[in-house]
Amino acid sequence: MKKKRSKYTQEFKEEAVKLVTEQGYQITEAARNLGVNENMLGRWKRQIEGVGEDAPGLKGGTAMLTELNHLRKENKRLKMEREILKKAAAFFAKEMS
């Protein structure tokens, strides 16, 4: 008897990938917690990040997608740096008072 294939919503897939990309879970750990196959979660991650053979519309767009991913990572890093600087400025302003 064959297993019935589960259908997952795009929102579920995106949230599952966020566990790996934003919250630091390993793919195997996140997949086990969610009850999905780790290969499937890895494929979702590649699709959402826009890399790999499963990504839609990759004909000639890989350079742009690579740059987009790079810019997203840089943007995240810069936002963290800005928050650190805000906190440091508030700390030193308090010390000067």
Contact map, one row per residue, 1 for C-alpha under 8 A:
1110000000000000000000000000000000000000000000000000000000000000000000000000000000000000000000000
1111000000000000000000000000000000000000000000000000000000000000000000000000000000000000000000000
1111100000000000000000000000000000000000000000000000000000000000000000000000000000000000000000000
0111110000000000000000000000000000000000000000000000000000000000000000000000000000000000000000000
0011111000000000000000000000000000000000000000000000000000000000000000000000000000000000000000000
0001111100000000000000000000000000000000000000000000000000000000000000000000000000000000000000000
0000111110000000000000000000000000000000000000000000000000000000000000000000000000000000000000000
0000011111011000000000000000000000000000000000000000000000000000000000000000000000000000000000000
0000001111111000000000000000000000000000000000000000000000000000000000000000000000000000000000000
0000000111111100000000000000000000000000000000000000000000000000000000000000000000000000000000000
0000000011111110000000000000000000000000000000000000000000000000000000000000000000000000000000000
0000000111111111000000000000000000000000000000000000000000000000000000000000000000000000000000000
0000000111111111100000000000000000000000100100000000000000000000000000000000000000000000000000000
0000000001111111110000000000000000000000000100010000000000000000000000000000000000000000000000000
0000000000111111111000000000000000000000000000000000000000000000000000000000000000000000000000000
0000000000011111111100000000010001000000100000000000000000000000000000000000000000000000000000000
0000000000001111111110000000000000000000100110010000000000000000000000000000000000000000000000000
0000000000000111111111100000000000000000000000000000000000000000000000000000000000000000000000000
0000000000000011111111111000010000000000000000000000000000000000000000000000000000000000000000000
0000000000000001111111111110010000000000000000000000000000000000000000000000000000000000000000000
0000000000000000111111111000000000000000000000000000000000000000000000000000000000000000000000000
0000000000000000011111110000000000000000000000000000000000000000000000000000000000000000000000000
0000000000000000011111111000000000000000000000000000000000000000000000000000000000000000000000000
0000000000000000001111111100000000000000000000000000000000000000000000000000000000000000000000000
0000000000000000001110111110110000000000000000000000000000000000000000000000000000000000000000000
0000000000000000000100011111110000000000000000000000000000000000000000000000000000000000000000000
0000000000000000000100001111111000000100110000000000000000000000000000000000000000000000000000000
0000000000000000000000000111111100000100000000000000000000000000000000000000000000000000000000000
0000000000000000000000001111111110000000000000000000000000000000000000000000000000000000000000000
0000000000000001001100001111111111000000000000000000000000000000000000000000000000000000000000000
0000000000000000000000000011111111111100100000000000000000000000000000000000000000000000000000000
0000000000000000000000000001111111111100000000000000000000000000000000000000000000000000000000000
0000000000000000000000000000111111110000000000000000000000000000000000000000000000000000000000000
0000000000000001000000000000011111110000000000000000000000000000000000000000000000000000000000000
0000000000000000000000000000001111111000000000000000000000000000000000000000000000000000000000000
0000000000000000000000000000001111111101100000000000000000000000000000000000000000000000000000000
0000000000000000000000000000001100111111100000000000000000000000000000000000000000000000000000000
0000000000000000000000000011001100011111110000000000000000000000000000000000000000000000000000000
0000000000000000000000000000000000001111111000000000000000000000000000000000000000000000000000000
0000000000000000000000000000000000011111111100000000000000000000000000000000000000000000000000000
0000000000001001100000000010001000011111111110000000000000000000000000000000000000000000000000000
0000000000000000000000000010000000000111111111000000000000000000000000000000000000000000000000000
0000000000000000000000000000000000000011111111100000010000000000000000000000000000000000000000000
0000000000001100100000000000000000000001111111110000000000000000000000000000000000000000000000000
0000000000000000100000000000000000000000111111111000000000000000000000000000000000000000000000000
0000000000000000000000000000000000000000011111111111011000000000000000000000000000000000000000000
0000000000000000000000000000000000000000001111111111011100000000000000000000000000000000000000000
0000000000000100100000000000000000000000000111111110001000000000000000000000000000000000000000000
0000000000000000000000000000000000000000000011111110000000000000100010000000000000000000000000000
0000000000000000000000000000000000000000000001111111001101000100110000000000000000000000000000000
0000000000000000000000000000000000000000000001111111111000000100110000000000000000000000000000000
0000000000000000000000000000000000000000000001100111111000000000000000000000000000000000000000000
0000000000000000000000000000000000000000000000000011111000000000000000000000000000000000000000000
0000000000000000000000000000000000000000001001100011111100000000000000000000000000000000000000000
0000000000000000000000000000000000000000000001110111111111000000000000000000000000000000000000000
0000000000000000000000000000000000000000000000100100011111000000000000000000000000000000000000000
0000000000000000000000000000000000000000000000000000001111101000000000000000000000000000000000000
0000000000000000000000000000000000000000000000000100001111111100000000000000000000000000000000000
0000000000000000000000000000000000000000000000000000000011111100000000000000000000000000000000000
0000000000000000000000000000000000000000000000000000000001111110000000000000000000000000000000000
0000000000000000000000000000000000000000000000000000000011111111100000000000000000000000000000000
0000000000000000000000000000000000000000000000000110000001111111110000000000000000000000000000000
0000000000000000000000000000000000000000000000000000000000011111111000000000000000000000000000000
0000000000000000000000000000000000000000000000000000000000001111111100000000000000000000000000000
0000000000000000000000000000000000000000000000001110000000001111111110000000000000000000000000000
0000000000000000000000000000000000000000000000000110000000000111111111000000000000000000000000000
0000000000000000000000000000000000000000000000000000000000000011111111100000000000000000000000000
0000000000000000000000000000000000000000000000000000000000000001111111110000000000000000000000000
0000000000000000000000000000000000000000000000001000000000000000111111111000000000000000000000000
0000000000000000000000000000000000000000000000000000000000000000011111111100000000000000000000000
0000000000000000000000000000000000000000000000000000000000000000001111111110000000000000000000000
0000000000000000000000000000000000000000000000000000000000000000000111111111000000000000000000000
0000000000000000000000000000000000000000000000000000000000000000000011111111100000000000000000000
0000000000000000000000000000000000000000000000000000000000000000000001111111110000000000000000000
0000000000000000000000000000000000000000000000000000000000000000000000111111111000000000000000000
0000000000000000000000000000000000000000000000000000000000000000000000011111111100000000000000000
0000000000000000000000000000000000000000000000000000000000000000000000001111111110000000000000000
0000000000000000000000000000000000000000000000000000000000000000000000000111111111000000000000000
0000000000000000000000000000000000000000000000000000000000000000000000000011111111100000000000000
0000000000000000000000000000000000000000000000000000000000000000000000000001111111110000000000000
0000000000000000000000000000000000000000000000000000000000000000000000000000111111111000000000000
0000000000000000000000000000000000000000000000000000000000000000000000000000011111111100000000000
0000000000000000000000000000000000000000000000000000000000000000000000000000001111111110000000000
0000000000000000000000000000000000000000000000000000000000000000000000000000000111111111000000000
0000000000000000000000000000000000000000000000000000000000000000000000000000000011111111100000000
0000000000000000000000000000000000000000000000000000000000000000000000000000000001111111110000000
0000000000000000000000000000000000000000000000000000000000000000000000000000000000111111111000000
0000000000000000000000000000000000000000000000000000000000000000000000000000000000011111111100000
0000000000000000000000000000000000000000000000000000000000000000000000000000000000001111111110000
0000000000000000000000000000000000000000000000000000000000000000000000000000000000000111111111000
0000000000000000000000000000000000000000000000000000000000000000000000000000000000000011111111100
0000000000000000000000000000000000000000000000000000000000000000000000000000000000000001111111110
0000000000000000000000000000000000000000000000000000000000000000000000000000000000000000111111111
0000000000000000000000000000000000000000000000000000000000000000000000000000000000000000011111111
0000000000000000000000000000000000000000000000000000000000000000000000000000000000000000001111111
0000000000000000000000000000000000000000000000000000000000000000000000000000000000000000000111111
0000000000000000000000000000000000000000000000000000000000000000000000000000000000000000000011111
